[in-house]
Amino acid sequence: MRKIYSVLVIAGLVIILSNCTGSSATDNASADQPAIVKALEPAVVTEPVAFDTDDPAIWINRADPANSLVIGTDKDVNGGLYVFDLDGKIVRDKTVTGLHRPDNVDIEYGLNIGGQARDIAVVTERMTHKLRIYSLPMMQPLDNGGIEMFEGETGDMHRDLMGIALYKNPLTGIIYAIVGRKSGPTDGTYLWQYKLEDNGNNGVKGTLVRKFGNYSGKKEIESIAVDDQLGYVYYSDEGVGVRKYYADPEKGNEELALLATTGFAQDHEGISIYAVTDSTGYILVSDQGANQFFIFPREGTEGKPHDHPVKKIVLVKAQESDGSEVTSAPLNSTFSHGLFVVMSTDKTFHYYKWEDIAGTDLKQVGQ
């Protein structure tokens, strides 16, 4: 039975109301006795950035997971790309400042540059219409000042960069950047996808390979996430739902699903993917106006891989979360089942333990 929830916030508590009886991962009460749920406490809150946190990414140090890093944007005209350790402390010598309204960031592993595999952090710089690319973990620039995006489009709104997700084809090893902008056409070409490769000068170039993606025209599209293993890209059409496509440009531009269409208080925002196995796990989507996350099955339902019914709703202490990221990799004693990072409007990022998100309702790696 499908359940529709409404949420009432009173004195820091959330009252979850259901329109039908029955048990649920998010509702242990009947329709006559609504459940009162406290927001989850983060395990770590980072040191604040200078202006405005927006979007995080997680770099896993495969040689020493306890020294993994969180990379987060500080969205301002004189913004930055902040680097944090797993205790939430700013790593000053790796943090990049002086960026012109950096928006979203993503990370990928093993881009071949000059015969050497480099891990990269890629951030959208809104005011210059460029991608900025840095090697990890040292955060050295690889972009020769930036790679122009949406060339040929007219008007800043159609070139001002927002969302970014990186896709690495598991068969070919080719890495792509899927990029969004502040506004764009509703004819199925809102997102542009670029192949990233060695520019022959110890840096990276981007080559446009496709334009795709429906857009409602109602608000904007910011959050984009890619599932490398299953080969799908998801993006939030704010106020409408989450759209799903193939990430491989060779597989065409058919929209595979429009999920998360009901129950959201305001904008659909950050999307992140928790892998339990190579083919199973969860898709987490921020309900920005209600400080909560809807969680959907990554694999769909039996025989229907593009059917994603809500499994659970989780309230967090982070406020009005725009961006988020999750990993199922065990990192240290605090994040032994994975790490969920959430942006908060108090200039910080919140780190949550996956087992706190999952509770007894969802599976977790290593349980």
RODO-2510 file (C-alpha; in nm, 4 decimals, decimal comma):
residues 367
     n   res          X          Y          Z
     1     m     0,0000     0,0000     0,0000
     2     r     0,1339     0,3419    -0,0906
     3     k     0,1547     0,5838     0,1993
     4     i     0,1479     0,9642     0,1747
     5     y     0,3026     1,1569     0,4612
     6     s     0,2671     1,5135     0,5760
     7     v     0,5115     1,6687     0,8185
     8     l     0,4453     1,9172     1,0980
     9     v     0,7394     2,0716     1,2837
    10     i     0,6768     2,1807     1,6436
    11     a     0,9534     2,2930     1,8813
    12     g     1,2212     2,0992     1,6999
    13     l     1,0184     1,7789     1,6812
    14     v     0,8686     1,6317     1,3688
    15     i     0,5197     1,4862     1,3681
    16     i     0,4776     1,2446     1,0784
    17     l     0,1152     1,2038     0,9744
    18     s    -0,0028     0,9163     0,7567
    19     n    -0,3241     0,9059     0,5536
    20     c    -0,3601     0,5311     0,5984
    21     t    -0,2988     0,2703     0,8649
    22     g    -0,0264     0,0090     0,8569
    23     s     0,3396    -0,0154     0,9446
    24     s     0,6207     0,1643     0,7665
    25     a     0,9925     0,2288     0,8008
    26     t     0,9060     0,5894     0,8886
    27     d     0,5805     0,5448     1,0771
    28     n     0,5318     0,3207     1,3773
    29     a     0,1980     0,4702     1,4721
    30     s    -0,1550     0,4492     1,3406
    31     a    -0,3380     0,7274     1,1593
    32     d    -0,4994     0,8224     1,4923
    33     q    -0,1668     0,8206     1,6808
    34     p     0,1005     0,9950     1,4687
    35     a     0,4641     0,9216     1,5421
    36     i     0,6824     1,1977     1,6851
    37     v     1,0376     1,1699     1,5551
    38     k     1,3438     1,3660     1,6594
    39     a     1,5916     1,4857     1,4019
    40     l     1,9073     1,2745     1,3767
    41     e     2,2140     1,4212     1,5412
    42     p     2,5284     1,4405     1,3276
    43     a     2,8395     1,2626     1,4471
    44     v     3,0523     1,5564     1,3286
    45     v     2,9835     1,9173     1,2294
    46     t     3,2594     2,0785     1,0250
    47     e     3,4293     2,4047     1,0934
    48     p     3,2402     2,6825     0,9121
    49     v     3,3362     2,8189     0,5720
    50     a     3,3558     3,1922     0,5024
    51     f     3,0303     3,2503     0,3153
    52     d     2,7790     2,9831     0,2088
    53     t     2,8158     2,6041     0,2012
    54     d     2,6450     2,4372    -0,0927
    55     d     2,7613     2,0924    -0,2059
    56     p     2,9989     1,8199    -0,0759
    57     a     3,1871     1,5262    -0,2252
    58     i     3,3876     1,2493    -0,0583
    59     w     3,7357     1,1402    -0,1638
    60     i     3,8245     0,7934    -0,0343
    61     n     4,1908     0,7383     0,0369
    62     r     4,2118     0,3749    -0,0717
    63     a     4,5559     0,3278     0,0849
    64     d     4,4436     0,4723     0,4194
    65     p     4,0637     0,5230     0,4442
    66     a     4,0940     0,7032     0,7795
    67     n     4,2703     0,9842     0,5912
    68     s     3,9874     1,0287     0,3426
    69     l     3,8668     1,3822     0,2737
    70     v     3,5429     1,5733     0,2311
    71     i     3,5471     1,8445    -0,0365
    72     g     3,2817     2,1172    -0,0115
    73     t     3,1921     2,4338    -0,2003
    74     d     3,1674     2,7810    -0,0472
    75     k     2,9294     2,9558    -0,2876
    76     d     3,0214     3,3230    -0,3164
    77     v     3,1729     3,5651    -0,5675
    78     n     3,4954     3,5169    -0,3737
    79     g     3,4209     3,1572    -0,2796
    80     g     3,6245     2,8442    -0,2392
    81     l     3,6587     2,4698    -0,2502
    82     y     3,7144     2,3636     0,1103
    83     v     3,8859     2,0431     0,2170
    84     f     3,7921     1,8802     0,5483
    85     d     3,9244     1,5775     0,7332
    86     l     3,6952     1,3166     0,8900
    87     d     3,6901     1,5163     1,2147
    88     g     3,5435     1,8135     1,0280
    89     k     3,8590     2,0229     1,0498
    90     i     3,9518     2,2432     0,7538
    91     v     4,2716     2,1300     0,5810
    92     r     4,4072     2,4761     0,5068
    93     d     4,6945     2,3832     0,2778
    94     k     4,4622     2,1968     0,0418
    95     t     4,1678     2,4396     0,0418
    96     v     4,1268     2,6491    -0,2760
    97     t     3,9944     3,0062    -0,2430
    98     g     3,9297     3,2912    -0,4852
    99     l     3,6808     3,0988    -0,7014
   100     h     3,3930     3,2905    -0,8589
   101     r     3,0769     3,1405    -0,7071
   102     p     3,1664     2,7711    -0,7081
   103     d     2,8444     2,5715    -0,6975
   104     n     2,8571     2,1905    -0,7097
   105     v     3,1505     1,9495    -0,6891
   106     d     3,2054     1,5831    -0,7733
   107     i     3,4960     1,3372    -0,7573
   108     e     3,6158     1,0583    -0,9860
   109     y     3,9096     0,8201    -0,9740
   110     g     4,1791     0,7361    -1,2258
   111     l     4,1752     0,9945    -1,5068
   112     n     4,4766     0,9187    -1,7266
   113     i     4,6936     1,2286    -1,7620
   114     g     5,0408     1,1928    -1,9058
   115     g     5,0305     0,8194    -1,8468
   116     q     4,9481     0,8636    -1,4783
   117     a     4,6102     0,7887    -1,3158
   118     r     4,4857     1,0974    -1,1308
   119     d     4,1911     1,1270    -0,8942
   120     i     4,0074     1,4515    -0,9668
   121     a     3,7684     1,6960    -0,8027
   122     v     3,5607     1,8932    -1,0543
   123     v     3,3674     2,2044    -0,9529
   124     t     3,1317     2,4301    -1,1488
   125     e     3,2360     2,7963    -1,1360
   126     r     2,9106     2,9756    -1,2058
   127     m     3,0246     3,3288    -1,2863
   128     t     3,2965     3,2286    -1,5331
   129     h     3,0941     2,9491    -1,7020
   130     k     3,3885     2,7140    -1,6499
   131     l     3,4682     2,3789    -1,4962
   132     r     3,7599     2,3909    -1,2556
   133     i     3,9517     2,0635    -1,2107
   134     y     4,1938     1,9712    -0,9321
   135     s     4,4032     1,6624    -0,8640
   136     l     4,3511     1,4773    -0,5370
   137     p     4,4559     1,4766    -0,2648
   138     m     4,6859     1,7780    -0,3098
   139     m     4,4275     1,9931    -0,4950
   140     q     4,6622     2,1046    -0,7698
   141     p     4,4873     2,2644    -1,0718
   142     l     4,4653     2,0602    -1,3927
   143     d     4,2458     2,2879    -1,6046
   144     n     4,4771     2,5677    -1,7262
   145     g     4,2395     2,8250    -1,5804
   146     g     3,9145     2,6431    -1,6499
   147     i     3,7189     2,4672    -1,9260
   148     e     3,4422     2,6673    -2,0958
   149     m     3,0924     2,5146    -2,0770
   150     f     2,7734     2,5691    -2,2812
   151     e     2,9603     2,7561    -2,5525
   152     g     2,7270     2,9068    -2,8120
   153     e     2,4398     2,9511    -2,5677
   154     t     2,3176     3,3078    -2,5220
   155     g     2,2434     3,4818    -2,1942
   156     d     2,4062     3,4231    -1,8579
   157     m     2,1135     3,2195    -1,7247
   158     h     2,1765     2,9581    -1,9942
   159     r     2,5487     2,9457    -1,9133
   160     d     2,5668     3,0031    -1,5361
   161     l     2,6880     2,6661    -1,4092
   162     m     2,5218     2,4749    -1,1270
   163     g     2,5157     2,0946    -1,1053
   164     i     2,7990     1,8550    -1,1889
   165     a     2,8260     1,4761    -1,1806
   166     l     3,1118     1,2625    -1,3084
   167     y     3,0587     0,9270    -1,4788
   168     k     3,3289     0,6680    -1,5385
   169     n     3,2290     0,4001    -1,7857
   170     p     3,3271     0,0739    -1,6125
   171     l     3,4023    -0,0963    -1,9460
   172     t     3,6023     0,1724    -2,1268
   173     g     3,7374     0,3745    -1,8333
   174     i     3,6301     0,6973    -2,0080
   175     i     3,5312     0,9753    -1,7666
   176     y     3,2539     1,2222    -1,8479
   177     a     3,1246     1,5390    -1,6831
   178     i     2,7469     1,5886    -1,6887
   179     v     2,6799     1,9580    -1,6319
   180     g     2,3728     2,1709    -1,5563
   181     r     2,3024     2,5430    -1,5641
   182     k     2,0763     2,8007    -1,3970
   183     s     1,8179     2,7877    -1,6740
   184     g     1,7746     2,6208    -2,0087
   185     p     1,5410     2,4818    -2,2731
   186     t     1,2530     2,2440    -2,2051
   187     d     1,3128     2,0478    -2,5271
   188     g     1,5266     1,7700    -2,3776
   189     t     1,8692     1,9392    -2,4010
   190     y     1,9049     2,0959    -2,0569
   191     l     2,2130     1,8946    -1,9549
   192     w     2,5357     1,8767    -2,1564
   193     q     2,7815     1,5892    -2,1273
   194     y     3,1542     1,6297    -2,1870
   195     k     3,4302     1,3728    -2,2278
   196     l     3,7266     1,4558    -2,0034
   197     e     4,0715     1,3572    -2,1252
   198     d     4,4393     1,4473    -2,1349
   199     n     4,5012     1,7765    -2,3171
   200     g     4,8622     1,6801    -2,3939
   201     n     4,9974     1,9495    -2,1613
   202     n     4,9655     1,7806    -1,8219
   203     g     4,6064     1,8960    -1,7957
   204     v     4,2462     1,8177    -1,8886
   205     k     4,0228     1,9134    -2,1792
   206     g     3,6495     1,8635    -2,2230
   207     t     3,4771     1,7597    -2,5463
   208     l     3,0984     1,7886    -2,5834
   209     v     2,9447     1,4480    -2,6628
   210     r     2,5701     1,4948    -2,6046
   211     k     2,2851     1,7191    -2,4933
   212     f     1,9946     1,5572    -2,3096
   213     g     1,7479     1,5856    -2,0242
   214     n     1,3904     1,7033    -1,9863
   215     y     1,3134     2,0134    -1,7833
   216     s     0,9741     2,1257    -1,6551
   217     g     1,0561     2,4962    -1,6693
   218     k     0,9123     2,5443    -1,3207
   219     k     1,2246     2,6190    -1,1142
   220     e     1,5767     2,4967    -1,1922
   221     i     1,7971     2,1893    -1,2035
   222     e     2,0949     2,1769    -0,9703
   223     s     2,1586     1,8397    -0,8114
   224     i     2,2945     1,5653    -1,0400
   225     a     2,4220     1,2219    -0,9343
   226     v     2,5601     0,9261    -1,1290
   227     d     2,5560     0,5568    -1,0424
   228     d     2,8743     0,4351    -1,2165
   229     q     2,8101     0,0666    -1,1525
   230     l     2,4524     0,0575    -1,2821
   231     g     2,5110     0,3264    -1,5427
   232     y     2,2359     0,5754    -1,4553
   233     v     2,2265     0,9505    -1,4040
   234     y     1,9679     1,1167    -1,1791
   235     y     1,8874     1,4860    -1,1494
   236     s     1,6427     1,6960    -0,9485
   237     d     1,3884     1,8960    -1,1474
   238     e     1,3089     2,1121    -0,8463
   239     g     0,9457     2,1063    -0,7411
   240     v     0,8653     1,8214    -0,9826
   241     g     1,0742     1,5113    -0,9111
   242     v     1,3940     1,3261    -0,9924
   243     r     1,4585     1,2293    -1,3546
   244     k     1,6566     0,9192    -1,4540
   245     y     1,8563     0,8532    -1,7744
   246     y     2,1370     0,6328    -1,8989
   247     a     2,4770     0,7852    -1,8168
   248     d     2,6447     0,6284    -2,1218
   249     p     2,5875     0,8600    -2,4221
   250     e     2,5872     0,5562    -2,6511
   251     k     2,2632     0,4324    -2,4902
   252     g     2,0504     0,7245    -2,6012
   253     n     1,8433     0,9972    -2,4417
   254     e     1,5245     0,8196    -2,3354
   255     e     1,3931     0,9234    -1,9945
   256     l     1,3767     0,6041    -1,7888
   257     a     1,1855     0,7289    -1,4856
   258     l     1,0469     1,0305    -1,3028
   259     l     1,0583     0,9435    -0,9330
   260     a     1,0097     1,1253    -0,6022
   261     t     0,7075     1,3131    -0,7334
   262     t     0,4936     1,3236    -0,4151
   263     g     0,5300     1,4133    -0,0506
   264     f     0,8044     1,6760    -0,0789
   265     a     0,7491     1,9956     0,1163
   266     q     0,9449     2,2179    -0,1215
   267     d     1,2374     2,1680    -0,3581
   268     h     1,3939     1,8372    -0,4580
   269     e     1,7641     1,8886    -0,4008
   270     g     2,0741     1,6818    -0,3200
   271     i     2,0928     1,3253    -0,4539
   272     s     2,3361     1,0612    -0,3299
   273     i     2,3685     0,6855    -0,3790
   274     y     2,4571     0,4310    -0,1094
   275     a     2,5751     0,0951    -0,2462
   276     v     2,5054    -0,2169    -0,0399
   277     t     2,6255    -0,4459    -0,3220
   278     d     2,7291    -0,3747    -0,6811
   279     s     2,3626    -0,3666    -0,7810
   280     t     2,1632    -0,2870    -0,4650
   281     g     2,1409     0,0010    -0,2227
   282     y     1,9615     0,3303    -0,1785
   283     i     1,9040     0,6670    -0,3462
   284     l     1,8772     0,9556    -0,0979
   285     v     1,7039     1,2772    -0,2073
   286     s     1,6880     1,5978    -0,0028
   287     d     1,3478     1,7494     0,0734
   288     q     1,5023     2,0899     0,1280
   289     g     1,2083     2,2702     0,2847
   290     a     1,1516     2,0025     0,5503
   291     n     1,5142     1,9229     0,6461
   292     q     1,4642     1,5583     0,5601
   293     f     1,5693     1,2918     0,3108
   294     f     1,3511     1,0524     0,1153
   295     i     1,5201     0,7150     0,0593
   296     f     1,4403     0,4953    -0,2432
   297     p     1,5651     0,1493    -0,3512
   298     r     1,8578     0,1844    -0,5905
   299     e     1,7725    -0,1403    -0,7741
   300     g     1,4025    -0,0594    -0,8152
   301     t     1,1499    -0,3344    -0,7457
   302     e     1,1466    -0,6959    -0,8635
   303     g     1,1373    -0,7001    -1,2432
   304     k     1,1060    -0,3201    -1,2558
   305     p     1,4496    -0,1559    -1,2270
   306     h     1,3059     0,1922    -1,2880
   307     d     1,0340     0,1670    -1,0212
   308     h     1,1582     0,3450    -0,7076
   309     p     0,8982     0,3595    -0,4270
   310     v     0,9928     0,5450    -0,1095
   311     k     1,1403     0,3187     0,1583
   312     k     1,2002     0,5631     0,4409
   313     i     1,2040     0,9322     0,5342
   314     v     1,4786     1,0600     0,7655
   315     l     1,4837     1,3964     0,9401
   316     v     1,8275     1,5543     0,9990
   317     k     1,9589     1,8470     1,2011
   318     a     2,1157     2,0048     0,8914
   319     q     1,9078     2,2987     0,7737
   320     e     1,7678     2,3431     0,4191
   321     s     2,0122     2,1007     0,2659
   322     d     2,1039     2,1800    -0,0923
   323     g     2,3740     1,9183    -0,1433
   324     s     2,4738     1,5822     0,0003
   325     e     2,6998     1,2834    -0,0616
   326     v     2,7283     0,9320     0,0787
   327     t     2,9704     0,6410     0,0684
   328     s     2,9327     0,2857     0,1940
   329     a     3,3087     0,2426     0,2320
   330     p     3,4259     0,1866     0,5912
   331     l     3,6463     0,4852     0,6739
   332     n     3,7317     0,4826     1,0440
   333     s     3,5872     0,3729     1,3774
   334     t     3,3232     0,6464     1,3662
   335     f     3,2129     0,5811     1,0084
   336     s     3,2601     0,2050     0,9938
   337     h     2,9476     0,1489     0,7797
   338     g     2,9867     0,4587     0,5654
   339     l     2,9523     0,8353     0,5782
   340     f     2,6616     1,0622     0,4794
   341     v     2,7600     1,4310     0,4367
   342     v     2,4910     1,6991     0,4305
   343     m     2,5201     2,0723     0,3672
   344     s     2,3597     2,3053     0,6242
   345     t     2,2777     2,6756     0,5937
   346     d     2,4880     2,7635     0,9005
   347     k     2,8016     2,7519     0,6789
   348     t     2,8842     2,3951     0,7807
   349     f     2,8568     2,0382     0,6586
   350     h     2,7135     1,7674     0,8843
   351     y     2,8562     1,4145     0,8914
   352     y     2,6137     1,1315     0,9761
   353     k     2,6858     0,7655     1,0451
   354     w     2,5127     0,5419     0,7923
   355     e     2,3800     0,3158     1,0685
   356     d     2,1983     0,6167     1,2158
   357     i     2,0391     0,6876     0,8781
   358     a     1,9555     0,3213     0,8164
   359     g     1,8271     0,2371     1,1631
   360     t     1,6691    -0,1077     1,1644
   361     d     1,4851    -0,0447     0,8374
   362     l     1,7641    -0,0387     0,5798
   363     k     2,0561    -0,2642     0,5022
   364     q     2,4137    -0,1582     0,5518
   365     v     2,7508    -0,2796     0,4346
   366     g     2,9357    -0,5013     0,6785
   367     q     2,6398    -0,5729     0,9038
***
